[in-house]
């Protein structure tokens, strides 16, 4: 073998040795890291670093209600942040008045809060405009009654989670009525007994006192009255005007007569009422003895004058009285950038025992059977007052019907404007009827 060949073989052997050394070095360097560790300056490709330290999220959340609901909700939000430090909240809350105007403006501008307290009367309207996210998946609803869960659906998709069981009834000033020497109202009374009871209270109060609220402008209450007489709600589920003329005229003329008798307040006082406002609520400031209210509001009612009030079912008609309904919902804005985080919060809100101990019945009777079972021994008298109204209404309740798309505006605004003209003597009931029928054409 000549010298040239020997040199070539030596060079090849050196190359193999160098390559083998590099491979061994690389292998040893990889083995030096413990399982799960990363080299300095590197990020795990599977996102484990991000999941261990989630990105900060701020959720805007909006609700209406009394001060007791505000206080409890804020404490619950604080607890959630303690448990989930990456989530903070930007709360917005108010009374019922003005809430829907504000939300409508925000939603139209695609600037609605991430989490929205929703009402059954407005659910179809917001869902049909695609302003709410579909939350069918990701929330544990196994502890809820199916009927209650389904109240949050629109076109078979879930857009809202019920937060409480509720019933519509009447609250009365127990202390005032007892001082007048009258028997307290009883569940199962009729509309005729209700109107006569108001007259009995008025007779005891004298010229300056009033007994009942003027329901001329309360189309939801008229709707219950009409349903109790077997004629359906004021609007059909498919959005057709359904007020029975003769029954409505009977209703409006009854309140016109009660207004003349002083059983209900004069118009200028009636229109100042602001539900559960300590200064403007006509029941709380002694201007009336009885007013409409939901079971879910029993705690707020009692907080204004502890022990002074009680609750009774709506008056009966031939077809029953009042209705059972979801107290309210949580919905998620379709424009939210944090839909999954919002759903996690809602899941916690309805199912977590610690949250439930803070919230109590501020949004009605809890929807989770496990949560309700845990809280029941701890309910106070105000809670039991609301629960009793729900239980006493259940056997006589009419089927709950929410306003179809658009009709909530008719009920809450257009109808009220026309009804106030009756109260102030600017229109006769017959003239008002013609205006109502003409106005309703725009909604069908």
Residue, then its C-alpha position, 0 to 999 in steps of 0.5 A: x500500500x503506497x503512502x497516498x492511500x494510507x493518508x486517505x484512510x487516516x483522514x477518513x478515520x479522523x472524520x468518523x471519530x469527530x462525528x461520533x464525538x459530536x453525537x455523544x456530546x449532544x446526547x450527554x447535554x440533553x440527558x443533563x436536563x431533568x424531565x420537564x425542564x427547558x433550556x435557558x431562553x427556550x419556551x415549551x412548544x406545548x404551551x405548558x408555561x402559558x397554562x401555568x401562568x395564564x395571561x391576565x384577563x379583565x372581564x366586564x360584567x353588568x347587572x341590575x338590582x338592589x344594593x344587597x345584590x350589588x354588595x353580594x356580587x362584588x364579594x363574589x367577584x373578589x372571591x373568584x379573583x382570589x381563586x383565579x388571580x389572572x381574572x379581574x373584573x370591571x363591574x357595571x351595575x344600576x337599578x332596572x331603570x335605564x339598564x336596558x337603554x344602556x345595554x342596547x346602546x353598548x350592544x349596537x356599538x359592539x361594546x357590550x360587557x363580556x358578561x350580561x345579566x339578562x332578563x327573559x323579556x329581552x332574551x329573544x331580542x338579543x339572541x335573534x340579533x346575534x348579540x349573545x354567544x352560544x353557551x351550550x357547551x362548557x357549563x355544568x348544568x347537571x344540577x338544574x331542572x330541565x325546564x329551568x335550563x330551557x328558559x335560556x334557549x332560543x332556537x334550541x341553542x343556549x344563550x343564557x343560564x338561569x340564576x334562580x327560580x322565581x315567582x311573581x306576586x304581591x308584597x304588602x306592609x304587614x305592620x301597616x295592615x295589622x295596625x289598621x285592624x284588618x286580616x292579612x291577605x291570604x294566598x288563593x284570593x281572587x281579583x275581586x277580593x283583591x280590589x275589595x281589599x284595597x277599598x277596605x284598606x282605603x276606608x281605614x286610612x282615610x282621605x290621605x291614604x292609598x292602598x293599591x298600586x295603579x296598574x293601568x300602565x303595567x302591561x305585564x300585570x294586565x297580561x297575567x290578568x288576561x291569562x288568568x281569564x283564559x285569553x292568553x298573554x297580551x302578545x302571542x309567542x309568534x309576536x301577534x297582538x293579543x289584547x282582548x278589547x273588552x277585558x282590557x277596557x274592564x281592567x282600565x275602567x276598574x283602575x280609573x274608578x279606583x283612582x277616583x275613590x283614592x284606592x290607588x294614588x293620583x297619577x302624579x304620585x303613581x308615576x314617581x314610583x321606583x321599585x325598591x328605592x328606599x325613598x321612591x318605592x311607594x310601598x316603602x314610603x307608605x303611599x300604598x299598602x300593597x305592590x307587585x314584586x318578585x320572590x327573588x326580591x324578598x331580601x331587598x324588600x326586607x332590607x329596607x324595613x326588616x320584618x315589616x313586609x310579607x308576600x302573597x300570591x297574585x289574585x286568582x282568575x278562572x285559569x290560575x294566578x301569576x307564574x313561575x319564571x327564571x329570576x334572571x340570567x347570565x349571558x355572554x356577549x357575542x363580541x366578547x374576546x373572553x367567551x371561554x373565561x366568561x363561561x368558566x366564571x358562570x359555571x363557578x357562579x351557579x355551582x360553587x358552594x363558597x360563592x353560594x354562601x356569599x350570594x344567598x338568594x340575591x338572585x332567587x332560589x339557587x338553581x343547583x340542587x346541591x347548592x340549594x340543599x347546602x344553603x337551605x338550613x341557613x336561610x333567613x326569614x326574608x329568604x323563606x318569605x320568597x321561597x314561600x311565595x314560589x311554593x305557594x304559586x307553583x300549584x296555581x301558576x300559569x305558563x310563563x311567556x317571555x315577550x317575543x322579539x321587539x315587544x319588550x319595547x312596546x310593553x315598557x315604553x310605548x304602552x306606558x306612554x299611552x297608559x299615562x295619558x289615561x291616568x292624567x285624563x288626557x285620553x279616555x280608555x276608548x281613545x287609548x285603545x285605538x292608539x294602542x292598536x295602531x301602535x301595535x301594528x308596528x311590532x307585528 
